[in-house]
């Protein structure tokens, strides 16, 4: 049979981020895959060498729009090791709390995307609605929905008040209830299981061979979790399970993620309960002494690794970032090959490659007048309703009234 | 710590040239260097660590420009959270290394990075699209080299 070549990307409606997959098809089956990446390369590593450490934190935080806290924590942990700074326990706890909230937001986001890729859009709407609960918590604690800006060298920049702790616990109760529903869904819903079982197989042996990480590896029975193996922040002081599964397919990856939501809930409760008193940060020097350090962090998608070499000045000599998606990409071609074309979107989505979400507030600058107005969500919504009425003759309010 | 010390002892016993080039920075962080003249033994050391010491996960490869030489750090992890960072060198005048993909399949993208960003030739690297720089990136421009200047600051000589 002659092969049909299907190019997907770099810009394609089914992809959330630019990447290029060239699929060679024999009938409906994928015989070979070629991946091309780099469309998002922004030269951040080079840019870090040209900026002082304190600016690098904010730059590194923007490596990813979803696991931003993961990257900034991984980076500053390396800097702190070189500078021999001990983060106060309260600071370490707050880092872990934000880290777990981030994991919940990321996993719920993934669940929605996965649902959408399967044509199960109800799941997408449910999980993204529930995700707002955790987004609101993050906004309350840090002031931002994404790119929290809470980390600084030597600790964190904002404390968690008693009232905030109570609100976190309340919200976590809601999330736990919802998670129970998602676990039921992933383990009992026959349509979902039928769609996901056996799709995108990656055996334990192959996961190890390709160096897969995070839920992708754990779903193949590889018990690897940096939080447990190489504890950082406050993880050595809480008890939790490393979730693994032996399905070794997209179903396994789904089960691992929803079960991990439960573990995150457990961790957050313990951290809030044990939250020690005291300072949240120590003073860090502007110039970091010469040295090198490697820091590992279990991001929602897998292990994040940062290497920092300092030369005694206020700028680093070298910063190396390895995000989990890069580690999982070699395995992707293996998972796609031999499967059906129709499975490709969910298989790619199942390693959870990253994409960004937007802010709620827009700042409008009026050209020559130089005035600036801030528009909140309601204002932005009214503006768009008016715009459609005036320019397109569609009255969205009527549609709204039908609801 | 004891485990790390015995690991270093075994490693030095198997590869004498590593002796004196090791350090334990903190728990679970081991550094070892392969001197420039022994860099051809890199693959053997990696195979030894993978097969005999259970370092089955190559986290990544970090490239560095340290002036006269380029440094490559192979970060290897085992299932107990120990990270061994194996440094190897290649001369700047003729930067050629051998691919480690026969030992660690997942190293493909990490080696492509070394090639694109440092201009290190990687022998035996499987064919494929370049990564991470764009296809129309000018030849001979290696952005992570310390002497690299942004193209606009470095205009082409007039004919």
Interface residues (C-beta under 8 A of the other chain):
Chain A: X20 X34 X35 X36 X37 X38 X39 X41 X43 X45 X46 X81 X208 X209 X210 X211 X212 X213 X223 X224 X226 X228 X229 X230 X231 X293 X294 X296 X303 X305 X307 X309 X317 X318 X320 X322 X326 X327 X329 X330 X331
Chain B: X25 X26 X28 X29 X56 X57 X58 X59 X60 X62 X63 X64 X65 X73 X75 X77 X79 X80 X81 X83 X85 X104 X105 X106 X107 X108 X109 X110 X117 X128 X129 X130 X131 X132 X133 X134 X143 X144
